[in-house]
């Protein structure tokens, strides 16, 4: 089993070499934890050999959904950030690009994510009550017309490169959503939107189709993957260097109202 997964993980290295110069967020290779048979099978990069090797299998300490594509620290692997997937991720080229998407989250976590997260009142309040799933389960009004209409206007304004209309629609969203929902929206736009932005730059480099999931209704959290990418593209057109500084990018996304 470990040899099969090592070979599959190894196929990522060629892709990584082609993509790593796109952004510093893709510079590193992170552990890959494959969920199978109620275990994590952890593969990590051997820096000298530049290949993935099997390192450890770990028990699942929580329910893991089928088809998971995620990134989080593995407590039993030194607290290191890892890309967590099920074996079917290796079945398509898009699956391998998804692994790089999750590597971007590893990079965010290791560079600036925690400090920025705790600057948000919504995150501090969640921590106070022990709500560790707020990033996924926050009760956002995705289906409210008073959210949908200005958000769609915002997307159009960003695609049309209209700063005035972007500012107007962001202010409209902030007025309707209030502090916590607005902070949550921007957090998801930054965290998931940036990973989607990198993912699609990889897709473009490889001649693959962009991932546009999230723009279809009914809306869900995945809307902010796509909306965040649109927002970051817009900001990069104003200043191409902004996406190289993730803290500045986040503060800009939060403050344009």
Secondary structure as UniProt FT lines:
FT   HELIX           2..19
FT   HELIX           20..22
FT   HELIX           24..26
FT   STRAND          31..36
FT   TURN            37..38
FT   STRAND          39..46
FT   TURN            47..50
FT   STRAND          51..59
FT   TURN            66..67
FT   STRAND          69..74
FT   HELIX           75..77
FT   TURN            78..79
FT   STRAND          80..86
FT   HELIX           87..91
FT   HELIX           93..108
FT   HELIX           109..113
FT   HELIX           114..117
FT   TURN            118..119
FT   HELIX           121..128
FT   TURN            129..130
FT   TURN            132..133
FT   HELIX           134..137
FT   TURN            142..143
FT   HELIX           145..159
FT   TURN            160..161
FT   HELIX           163..206
FT   TURN            213..214
FT   TURN            221..222
FT   HELIX           223..238
FT   TURN            240..241
FT   HELIX           242..244
FT   HELIX           246..255
//
